[in-house]
Amino acid sequence: MTLEFLRQFRLYNYAIFDFVVSFLGIYLLSPFLSKMFLKIRIDIPKKNWLFLTLPLSIIIHILVGNITPMTRDFLDIHGHYVLKVVLFVLLILGLKGIKIVNKKLI
């Protein structure tokens, strides 16, 4: 089974395989990421990382210059408003539970 085969299954114009790998990766990394951010006094619950997966991936793809179909659609100023609303809602849900903690509690 090649990567090309796995990426052929799509939801709209986006490869389902990419979503699965992204969410699985964040799910596995979230305990480490939460502990890492707690050291700088930012408490990010593990579930919030899942909400932030797609918004962070858009930001990272823009920063590294890797324009994926979702990044291209997000940057399109003339359409794809449903995608933009979904990403905005995910961003709000992801930021909702983040807290700055007192240094004494760490």
C-alpha positions in Angstrom: 0.0 0.0 0.0 1.6 3.3 -1.0 1.0 6.8 0.3 -0.6 7.7 -3.1 -3.2 5.0 -2.5 -4.0 6.1 1.0 -4.3 9.7 0.0 -6.8 9.0 -2.8 -9.7 8.8 -0.4 -11.1 12.3 0.1 -13.6 14.3 1.9 -14.4 17.2 -0.4 -10.9 18.1 -1.8 -9.0 17.0 1.3 -7.3 13.6 1.9 -8.8 11.7 4.8 -5.4 10.1 5.5 -3.9 13.5 6.2 -6.7 14.3 8.7 -6.2 10.9 10.5 -2.4 11.3 10.7 -2.7 14.9 12.0 -5.3 14.1 14.7 -3.5 10.9 15.7 -0.2 12.7 15.9 -1.6 15.5 18.1 -3.4 12.9 20.2 -0.2 11.1 20.9 1.8 14.3 21.4 -0.7 16.2 23.5 0.5 14.9 26.9 4.1 16.0 26.1 2.9 19.3 24.6 0.7 20.1 27.6 3.6 19.3 30.0 6.0 21.4 28.0 3.6 24.4 28.0 3.0 24.0 31.7 6.7 24.7 32.3 6.1 28.2 30.9 2.9 28.5 33.0 0.4 27.9 30.3 -2.1 25.2 31.0 -3.4 23.7 27.8 -5.8 20.7 28.3 -5.1 17.7 26.1 -8.5 17.9 24.4 -7.8 21.5 23.4 -4.8 20.3 21.3 -7.3 18.3 19.2 -9.4 21.4 18.5 -6.2 23.3 17.6 -4.9 20.7 15.2 -6.3 22.2 12.0 -5.8 25.9 12.8 -2.2 25.2 13.9 -1.6 23.1 10.7 -2.8 26.1 8.6 -0.4 28.4 10.4 2.5 26.0 10.2 2.0 25.3 6.5 1.9 29.1 5.8 5.1 29.6 7.8 7.0 26.9 6.1 5.6 27.8 2.6 4.0 24.4 2.0 0.6 25.4 0.5 -1.7 22.4 0.8 -5.2 22.4 -0.7 -6.7 23.4 2.7 -4.2 26.2 3.1 -4.9 27.4 -0.4 -8.6 27.3 0.2 -8.2 29.1 3.6 -6.2 31.9 2.0 -8.7 32.3 -0.9 -10.4 35.6 -0.2 -13.2 34.9 -2.7 -14.7 31.8 -1.2 -14.5 28.7 1.0 -16.3 30.5 3.8 -17.5 27.3 5.4 -13.9 26.2 5.8 -13.0 29.5 7.3 -15.9 29.4 9.8 -15.1 25.8 10.8 -11.4 26.7 11.4 -12.4 29.8 13.4 -14.8 27.8 15.6 -12.1 25.2 16.1 -9.7 28.0 17.1 -12.1 29.4 19.6 -12.9 26.0 21.1 -9.1 25.3 21.3 -8.3 28.6 23.0 -11.3 28.4 25.4 -9.8 26.2 28.1 -6.2 27.6 28.1 -5.2 29.2 31.3 -2.1 31.0 32.7 -1.3 29.3 36.0 0.2 30.6 39.1 3.9 29.8 39.5 3.3 28.3 42.9 1.1 25.5 41.5 3.7 24.2 39.1 
